[in-house]
Amino acid sequence: MNTRKLCITGLLIALTCVATMIIKIPIPATQGYINVGDSIILITAALLGNPFAALAGGIGSALADLILGYTNYVPVTFVVKGIEGLIAAAIAGRGAGFFTVRKMAGAVIGVAWMVLGYFICEIFMYDIAAASGSVISNCIQAAGSFVIFLVLGFALYKAKIQKFVSKD
């Protein structure tokens, strides 16, 4: 990894962390919260692919949990969000264009994994009732992040950001 890609990776980790922390709506059943950090993970997956999306998702989101005091979620978030980025980027593939079927499918399947991943982990952390209660809020988070991904992605695509970030 060259210096440019290392800097971009660090920036995306920080952006994911900040986006996760900016909008934080608590979920009492699981002591978690709704956030929009997934939108940055999806943007990273669509523009840069892996390992950037996996790193931004795992490290950036887990760092936000650590800073905000949700320490019980740090390892879970690291794995779930890292895999979310990995899945979204693997499906999206590399290539021109932002609004392709593959990139949209990658984003949808990525956030669907996030909902499922947290559900599975929260069954073990709490119980099935609390885990089931978080599914609705995680679906709201997924839908909101997908909409932000579309809007922000369109703006970045129009700004031709791909030319800057994809240079080797």
RASUL-V896762 format. One record per residue. OMEGA is omega in whole degrees, -180 to 180 (999 if undefined). Layout:
BEGIN
OMEGA / OMEGA
END
This chain:
BEGIN
180 / -176 / -180 / -179 / 176 / 178 / 179 / 179 / 178 / 178 / -179 / 174 / 179 / 179 / 178 / 179 / -178 / 179 / 177 / -176 / -173 / 178 / -175 / 179 / -175 / 174 / -175 / -175 / -176 / -175 / 176 / 180 / 175 / 179 / -179 / 179 / 180 / -180 / 178 / 177 / -179 / 176 / 180 / 180 / -177 / -176 / -172 / -178 / -180 / 8 / -175 / -178 / 179 / 179 / 179 / -180 / -176 / -175 / -177 / -179 / 179 / 177 / 177 / 177 / 180 / -179 / -177 / 177 / 178 / -172 / 178 / 180 / -174 / -179 / 179 / -180 / 179 / -178 / -175 / -178 / 175 / 178 / 176 / 179 / 179 / -180 / -177 / -179 / -180 / 180 / -177 / -178 / 178 / 177 / -177 / 177 / 179 / -176 / 177 / 179 / -180 / -179 / 178 / 178 / 178 / 179 / -178 / -179 / 177 / -180 / 175 / 175 / -180 / 179 / -180 / -179 / 178 / 178 / -179 / -179 / -178 / 173 / -179 / -179 / -175 / 175 / -176 / -180 / 179 / 179 / 178 / 179 / -179 / -178 / -179 / -180 / 177 / 175 / 176 / 178 / -180 / -179 / 179 / 179 / 178 / 178 / 178 / 176 / 180 / -178 / -179 / 178 / 178 / 180 / 179 / 178 / 179 / 179 / 180 / -180 / -179 / 180 / -179 / -172 / -176 / 177 / 178 / 999
END
